[in-house]
């Protein structure tokens, strides 16, 4: 009788052990993860460090080896961080990207993570995909920025960064634009705002960049007249020359305007 009980006990142990080897643990669903990332604004083919926050809303399980596997159409440059996130917790992932050409305006971020156990007792690898708002800008910059004697003499002398003017006179600012990127920039897609900081001295002027520019291309030298108000206070003010595409600032330089008594 004792031998029979011992045999039955041994069979039970083997049976239980066999069942344990095929036990599975359901993974955390991608729907249980909340992923957030700030809108990304970057110039084409430039590199930038970015961060994404992952919230694990699942109440019972952690997720492990969480990492960014792709960020289409960006290129992930170098290794990013990899984290484990307990249930009901969040963590940030940092990684570095290189932008595509500036005609791209949609992106998809894909995360990978380990969660749950399969029939072979190996971690289950899952993915979470989310859209991210992006703005890729042309890599254009100002050049030859400064004051000129007049609109008729924009090329007559090198630009200067400081200018003196009397009340009621005009101050002339000149500039041009160069495409430092690899994609062609269409004409009339950029403009320059010349902004006098002290509005008691003068106001703004806006100039469209009408030329299209391929890689390495430049615009014509342009000028903007800034009338100094008749009742302007004497002293100095900054003058900001801002290259814009829509509402986005591509480049800026600062000049100094001095008003004489």
PLY file of the C-alpha trace (Angstrom):
ply
format ascii 1.0
element vertex 261
property float x
property float y
property float z
element edge 260
property int vertex1
property int vertex2
end_header
0.00 0.00 0.00
2.82 2.39 0.90
4.56 1.64 -2.41
1.32 2.42 -4.29
0.91 5.76 -2.51
4.53 6.66 -3.22
4.08 5.82 -6.92
0.90 7.93 -7.14
2.68 10.83 -5.45
5.58 10.61 -7.92
3.16 10.57 -10.87
1.39 13.63 -9.44
4.67 15.55 -9.12
5.61 14.74 -12.72
2.14 15.77 -13.93
2.23 19.08 -12.05
5.75 19.79 -13.32
4.67 19.16 -16.89
1.77 21.55 -16.55
4.04 24.27 -15.18
6.28 24.08 -18.24
3.39 25.05 -20.53
1.95 27.79 -18.33
1.53 31.15 -20.10
1.22 34.71 -18.80
-0.80 37.13 -20.95
1.22 40.18 -22.07
0.25 43.79 -21.42
-1.85 45.01 -24.34
-0.58 48.02 -26.33
-3.94 49.63 -25.55
-2.91 49.73 -21.87
0.05 51.99 -22.69
-0.23 55.76 -23.06
2.57 57.33 -25.10
3.15 61.08 -25.35
5.77 63.16 -27.15
6.05 66.90 -27.70
5.64 68.06 -31.31
9.04 67.97 -33.00
10.29 70.99 -34.97
13.63 70.46 -36.70
15.54 71.51 -39.82
16.05 68.91 -42.53
18.97 66.48 -42.06
19.81 68.05 -38.69
20.15 65.90 -35.56
18.29 66.46 -32.30
17.79 64.73 -28.94
14.14 63.97 -28.18
12.20 62.27 -25.38
9.02 60.19 -25.24
7.00 59.41 -22.09
5.41 55.97 -21.64
2.68 55.36 -19.03
1.94 51.73 -18.15
-1.75 51.77 -17.20
-1.94 48.02 -16.57
-2.75 47.38 -12.91
-0.90 44.09 -12.39
2.08 43.73 -14.71
5.28 45.54 -15.48
6.72 45.97 -18.95
10.41 45.40 -19.55
13.08 46.43 -22.08
10.96 49.32 -23.35
12.73 51.08 -26.24
12.10 53.04 -29.43
12.43 50.67 -32.38
11.60 53.11 -35.20
10.49 56.70 -35.86
9.51 56.87 -39.51
10.54 58.91 -41.57
13.32 59.95 -39.15
16.57 58.05 -38.72
17.43 57.01 -35.16
21.07 57.93 -34.57
23.00 55.97 -31.95
21.63 53.82 -29.12
18.67 55.13 -27.15
17.68 54.41 -23.57
15.93 51.19 -22.52
13.82 51.05 -19.36
11.59 48.76 -17.31
8.26 50.26 -16.22
6.28 48.87 -13.27
2.48 48.74 -13.39
0.77 52.10 -12.91
4.07 53.91 -13.49
5.66 55.97 -16.24
9.14 56.58 -17.57
10.87 58.70 -20.22
12.90 57.34 -23.11
15.57 59.53 -24.69
16.93 59.05 -28.18
18.57 61.03 -30.99
17.15 61.43 -34.48
18.18 62.84 -37.84
15.46 64.59 -39.83
14.45 63.70 -43.40
13.92 66.27 -46.17
11.61 69.12 -45.22
8.70 68.00 -47.42
7.76 65.35 -44.82
4.91 66.20 -42.44
3.68 62.92 -40.91
5.50 60.47 -38.66
4.96 57.20 -36.80
6.75 56.26 -33.57
7.05 52.54 -32.73
7.98 51.24 -29.27
8.90 47.66 -28.43
8.56 46.05 -25.01
8.68 42.66 -23.31
5.65 41.51 -21.34
4.12 38.17 -20.45
5.46 34.62 -20.93
4.83 32.32 -23.88
4.49 28.51 -23.86
8.28 28.16 -23.89
8.54 30.46 -20.87
10.13 33.20 -22.96
9.15 36.91 -22.76
6.60 38.05 -25.32
7.79 41.02 -27.42
5.05 43.52 -28.33
4.94 46.86 -30.15
3.04 50.10 -29.64
2.65 52.52 -32.57
1.55 56.15 -32.25
1.49 59.19 -34.59
3.68 62.16 -33.64
3.23 65.74 -34.78
6.32 66.95 -36.66
7.46 70.01 -38.58
10.57 69.61 -40.76
11.87 72.97 -41.94
14.30 73.90 -44.72
17.86 74.54 -43.59
18.08 78.16 -44.76
20.03 80.95 -43.10
20.57 84.69 -43.41
23.84 86.05 -44.78
25.45 89.48 -45.32
23.08 91.07 -42.78
23.65 94.69 -41.78
22.86 98.32 -42.37
23.41 99.96 -45.77
23.56 103.60 -46.77
20.36 103.42 -48.85
18.21 101.09 -50.96
20.14 102.24 -54.04
23.48 101.26 -52.48
22.84 97.80 -51.06
25.99 96.38 -52.69
28.15 99.48 -52.45
29.80 98.63 -49.14
30.02 95.78 -46.60
27.12 95.56 -44.13
27.62 97.14 -40.71
26.01 96.02 -37.47
25.47 99.48 -35.93
23.93 102.56 -37.52
23.16 106.12 -36.43
20.13 107.97 -37.76
18.30 111.19 -36.98
14.61 111.41 -36.17
12.55 111.33 -39.36
15.32 109.63 -41.39
15.27 106.15 -42.88
17.54 103.32 -41.76
18.18 100.70 -44.43
18.85 97.04 -43.57
20.18 94.61 -46.18
20.41 90.82 -46.24
20.31 87.72 -48.42
19.42 84.07 -47.81
21.33 80.85 -48.51
20.03 77.28 -48.68
22.30 75.14 -46.48
20.08 72.07 -46.91
19.81 69.43 -49.60
16.27 70.02 -50.86
15.09 72.77 -53.19
13.22 75.62 -51.48
10.34 77.05 -53.50
10.14 80.76 -54.20
7.78 82.84 -52.05
7.86 80.20 -49.29
10.01 82.30 -46.91
10.07 85.91 -45.80
12.18 88.23 -43.68
10.79 90.41 -40.89
12.96 93.34 -39.82
11.72 94.22 -36.34
12.66 97.35 -34.37
12.44 96.36 -30.71
11.52 99.82 -29.39
8.22 100.68 -31.08
8.59 104.35 -30.03
11.49 104.53 -32.49
10.03 102.66 -35.46
8.04 99.68 -36.71
8.53 96.48 -38.68
9.15 95.78 -42.35
8.50 92.49 -44.19
10.23 91.31 -47.38
9.32 88.16 -49.34
12.09 85.89 -50.68
10.84 85.30 -54.20
13.71 83.17 -55.57
13.68 79.37 -55.46
16.96 77.90 -54.18
18.45 74.47 -54.82
21.21 73.05 -52.60
23.76 75.82 -51.98
21.59 78.41 -53.74
21.17 82.02 -52.60
18.66 84.81 -52.97
19.29 88.27 -54.30
20.50 90.90 -51.84
17.37 92.53 -50.48
16.76 95.66 -48.46
14.16 97.03 -46.06
13.66 100.69 -45.18
12.89 101.50 -41.56
11.53 105.02 -41.06
12.62 106.51 -37.74
9.63 108.28 -36.17
9.68 112.08 -36.01
9.10 112.00 -32.26
11.35 109.03 -31.55
13.36 109.19 -28.32
17.10 109.41 -28.73
19.19 106.42 -27.73
19.55 102.92 -29.15
17.42 99.88 -29.86
17.96 96.37 -31.13
16.82 95.56 -34.65
16.03 91.88 -35.23
16.31 90.42 -38.72
14.22 87.24 -38.72
14.03 84.68 -41.51
10.62 82.99 -41.37
8.74 80.13 -42.98
5.12 80.51 -41.97
5.11 80.97 -38.22
8.48 79.24 -37.76
11.76 81.08 -37.23
14.58 79.72 -39.40
17.33 82.17 -38.48
17.83 85.51 -36.76
20.50 88.18 -36.44
20.60 91.32 -34.28
21.66 94.83 -35.29
21.79 98.07 -33.25
20.13 101.31 -34.35
21.15 104.54 -32.59
18.91 107.63 -32.77
20.69 110.98 -32.52
19.28 114.20 -31.07
0 1
1 2
2 3
3 4
4 5
5 6
6 7
7 8
8 9
9 10
10 11
11 12
12 13
13 14
14 15
15 16
16 17
17 18
18 19
19 20
20 21
21 22
22 23
23 24
24 25
25 26
26 27
27 28
28 29
29 30
30 31
31 32
32 33
33 34
34 35
35 36
36 37
37 38
38 39
39 40
40 41
41 42
42 43
43 44
44 45
45 46
46 47
47 48
48 49
49 50
50 51
51 52
52 53
53 54
54 55
55 56
56 57
57 58
58 59
59 60
60 61
61 62
62 63
63 64
64 65
65 66
66 67
67 68
68 69
69 70
70 71
71 72
72 73
73 74
74 75
75 76
76 77
77 78
78 79
79 80
80 81
81 82
82 83
83 84
84 85
85 86
86 87
87 88
88 89
89 90
90 91
91 92
92 93
93 94
94 95
95 96
96 97
97 98
98 99
99 100
100 101
101 102
102 103
103 104
104 105
105 106
106 107
107 108
108 109
109 110
110 111
111 112
112 113
113 114
114 115
115 116
116 117
117 118
118 119
119 120
120 121
121 122
122 123
123 124
124 125
125 126
126 127
127 128
128 129
129 130
130 131
131 132
132 133
133 134
134 135
135 136
136 137
137 138
138 139
139 140
140 141
141 142
142 143
143 144
144 145
145 146
146 147
147 148
148 149
149 150
150 151
151 152
152 153
153 154
154 155
155 156
156 157
157 158
158 159
159 160
160 161
161 162
162 163
163 164
164 165
165 166
166 167
167 168
168 169
169 170
170 171
171 172
172 173
173 174
174 175
175 176
176 177
177 178
178 179
179 180
180 181
181 182
182 183
183 184
184 185
185 186
186 187
187 188
188 189
189 190
190 191
191 192
192 193
193 194
194 195
195 196
196 197
197 198
198 199
199 200
200 201
201 202
202 203
203 204
204 205
205 206
206 207
207 208
208 209
209 210
210 211
211 212
212 213
213 214
214 215
215 216
216 217
217 218
218 219
219 220
220 221
221 222
222 223
223 224
224 225
225 226
226 227
227 228
228 229
229 230
230 231
231 232
232 233
233 234
234 235
235 236
236 237
237 238
238 239
239 240
240 241
241 242
242 243
243 244
244 245
245 246
246 247
247 248
248 249
249 250
250 251
251 252
252 253
253 254
254 255
255 256
256 257
257 258
258 259
259 260
